[in-house]
Every structure is written in structure tokens, then in C-alpha cells.
Amino acid sequence: MALTQNFSFGQKQAQAQKLVLTQGMRQSILVLQLDTIDLAAYLQDLSLGNPLFDVKRGWTHPVWRRP
């Protein structure tokens, strides 16, 4: 009867990938999902907390005309 011995000395290595959202990314996602009215309200709230951030009222977009 033959006896065999198996010795396995090895290291296993696993790799994982994880997505981390920064605060700036979260804010960008939030802003991109807002409609016009909610975006105006969000920007108005930001301007109240930051004196360097100015929101001008009465802005209208230019009318695009085809030539």
C-alpha cells in the first residue's frame, strides 16, 4: 500500500473593489436630480448660508432661434 502525502503551503489573495461616494459626488447627484423649481429653492438656501454665493432673480434663458 502506497502512502502519499500532500502538503500545501500557500497564500490566498483576494481583491475587492468598492465605490466610495465623496460629499461632493453626493451633492452633484442631488443637484442633477432636481427640477427647476427645486433647484432654485436649493440655490436660494445655499445663498443664505454663504455670503459669497449670490442668486440673481429674474434670470431668463435666451431664446434659441434656428437660422
C-alpha positions as CSV (number, residue, x, y, z in Angstrom):
1,M,0.0,0.0,0.0
2,A,1.5,3.3,-1.1
3,L,1.0,6.4,1.1
4,T,1.1,9.8,-0.4
5,Q,1.4,13.0,1.4
6,N,0.1,16.3,0.2
7,F,1.5,19.4,1.8
8,S,0.1,22.7,0.5
9,F,1.7,25.8,1.9
10,G,0.3,28.8,0.0
11,Q,-1.3,32.1,0.5
12,K,-4.6,33.1,-1.0
13,Q,-5.1,36.6,-2.0
14,A,-8.5,38.2,-2.7
15,Q,-9.1,41.5,-4.2
16,A,-12.2,43.7,-3.7
17,Q,-13.3,46.8,-5.3
18,K,-15.5,49.3,-3.5
19,L,-17.1,52.6,-4.7
20,V,-16.9,55.4,-2.2
21,L,-19.0,58.5,-2.8
22,T,-17.5,61.7,-1.5
23,Q,-19.6,64.6,-0.2
24,G,-19.1,66.4,-3.5
25,M,-20.3,63.5,-5.5
26,R,-23.4,63.1,-3.3
27,Q,-24.1,66.8,-3.7
28,S,-23.7,66.6,-7.5
29,I,-26.1,63.7,-7.8
30,L,-28.6,65.6,-5.6
31,V,-28.4,68.7,-7.8
32,L,-28.6,66.9,-11.1
33,Q,-31.9,65.2,-9.9
34,L,-33.6,68.5,-9.0
35,D,-36.2,70.1,-11.3
36,T,-36.1,73.9,-12.0
37,I,-38.2,75.0,-9.0
38,D,-36.5,72.8,-6.5
39,L,-33.1,73.8,-7.9
40,A,-33.9,77.5,-7.4
41,A,-35.0,76.8,-3.8
42,Y,-31.8,74.8,-3.2
43,L,-29.6,77.6,-4.5
44,Q,-31.6,80.1,-2.5
45,D,-30.9,78.1,0.7
46,L,-27.2,77.9,-0.2
47,S,-27.0,81.6,-0.7
48,L,-28.5,82.3,2.8
49,G,-25.6,80.4,4.4
50,N,-22.8,81.7,2.2
51,P,-22.4,85.5,1.7
52,L,-20.2,85.0,-1.3
53,F,-22.8,83.0,-3.1
54,D,-25.3,85.3,-4.9
55,V,-28.5,84.3,-6.6
56,K,-29.9,86.7,-9.1
57,R,-33.6,86.7,-9.5
58,G,-35.4,87.2,-12.8
59,W,-32.9,85.3,-14.9
60,T,-34.4,84.0,-18.1
61,H,-32.7,81.8,-20.6
62,P,-32.0,83.1,-24.1
63,V,-34.4,82.2,-26.9
64,W,-32.8,79.9,-29.3
65,R,-33.7,80.5,-32.9
66,R,-32.9,78.5,-35.9
67,P,-31.3,80.4,-38.8
